[in-house]
């Protein structure tokens, strides 16, 4: 690969200011541009370049998937209603208009001790892990698949619900935390 040398801005400015009208200046610029420098490309660089081209196809697929996500309705990104039933109230956004801070879920959350906040984190992480595992076991990996399988298909949605609920019930620690947070 050959690369042309480029004159620095400083030299260009000084040459333009002192010799801009001379024939010698024009010839020196032409000679400067004719000078060539050779560069060797290492095997590692060639391999990286090839991998970059190969990965471009993966990137193009991601753009297509992203465009498909943009075409989905907002409901496609919602958690199922039963997920909220398995979540402590501390996780829920208050929907009542004009609610005072003292009566809000945020105030109740902030009043929790550090241990209770850690317990809440543990419960939420486990619940989410069970949910993700249930989705993966059904090969639900994209937003489009989630929309078609969970949001639009009550049968699959309910089977995921039952699987998650069963895993919670089979875990003594989760039963303890569900009681602590008032989840039945």
N, C-alpha and C positions, 0 to 999 in steps of 0.2 A: 504494500500500500504506500502511495506517495502523498505527502502533504506539502502544500505550498507554504512558504514562509510569508508571514504578514508583517508589514512594517509597523512599528509601535506608534502610538498616537503622538508621542513626544517628537520622534523623528519626522513624522508626517507634518506636524505643525511647523517645526523649524525649517524643513525643506520647502513647505508652501510659502512661508513668509520670506525666505531669502531667494528661492530659485523658481518660483512658480511659473515664470514666463520663459525659462531657458529650455533649449533643446536638450541640453545635457541632463536636466532634471527629468524630462520625459523619458529619455533613454535609461536613466538609472532606475526609474520605477519599473520599466519594462524588464530590465535585467534582474531586478530584485524578484519579480514575479516568476521569472523563468527558473530561478534556483529551486532545486528540489531537495527534499530531505526524505530519507527512507525510514520507515518504522517497521520493526518486526512484531508480529502478533504472536504471542505465546500460545502454546497448545491449550493452556488453561483458559485464556481469554476466548479462544475459538470455541471451546466447549461451553463456556458461559453464554456466548452469543447463540449457539445452537439451542441450549436449554431455554434461553429467553424466547426464541422463536417458537419452540414447542409449547412453552407455558402460555404463549399468547392465545392459543386456542382455548385454554382453560379460562383465561381472563375474558375472552369473548363470550363464553358460556355464562360466566357470572353476570355480564352485562345483560344478557338475554333474560336470565333469571330475575335480575333486578327490575327490568322493564315489566316482566310478568307480575311481580309483586306490586308495582305501581298501578296495575290494572285491576287489582283486587279491591273489593269494597272494604270499608273500615271494619265491618263485623268479622272479616277474615282474620283479624289480628287479636280478637277478644278471647279471653279465657272462657271456658264453658261455665255456665251458671253453677254447676255442682262444685267447681273449684272454689268459688267464693263461700259455699256452704262448708267446705272443709278448712277454710282459712279463718284465723282469729279476727275479731272485729278491728283489732289494731291495724290490720293491713288494709282495711277498706276506707275509701274516701267518703267523707260525710257528704250526703246529697241534699240534706235539709237546708233550705235557704234561711239565712238569718240565725243559724245556730251559734251559740256563744262558744268561745274558746274553751271554757271550763267544761262544757258538755261534749266537746269534740273527741273523736278517736285520737287525734294528735295529742291532746292534753293527757288522755289516759295512757297513751304510749310513753310520753315523756315522764309520767309518774312512776313507771316501772323501775324496779331496781336493776342494777347491771346483770345480776343473775337471771332475772326474768327476761331481760332483753336477749341474753345469750340463749335462754331456753326457746324464746320466740324465733331467733335466728336458726337454731337447730331444727325446730319443727318445720319452719318454712323451707329450709334447705332440703330436708328429707322429703317433704311433700312434693317439692318441685322435682327432685331426683326421681321419685316414683313416677311422676307424670311424664318426664322425659323418657324414662326407660320404657313405659307403656307405649309411647309414640314410636320410639325406635324399634320396638319389637313388631310393630305393624308397618315398618318401613315408611313412616311419615316423617320426612326430612326437610321438606320445603314448605313455604307459606302456602303454595297452591295445593299441595297434598293435605296440609292441615285444614285448609278451608273446605276442601271436598270431603275429607274424612271425618272431621270433628264438628265443624260448624254446620255442614249441610246433611250429614248422615247421622241421624239419631241413634241408629243401631251401633255403629262403631263408637260414637261418643259415649253411649251408655256402657259398652263393654270396657272402655278405658276407665270410666268412672268406677265400675265395680272392681277392676283390677287394682286401681290406686287405693280404693277404700279397703280392700282385703289386705293389701300390704301394710296399711296403717294399723289395721286391727291385729295383724299378726306380729306387730312390733310392740312389745311391752312398754318401751320408752315412749313411743308415740301415743299409746293409750294414756299414759300418765300425763303427757303434755296436753293432749286433747281435753282431758278433765280439767287441768290447770287453766286452760284458756276458754273453757265453756263450749267446746265443740262436741256435738253429739253424733 
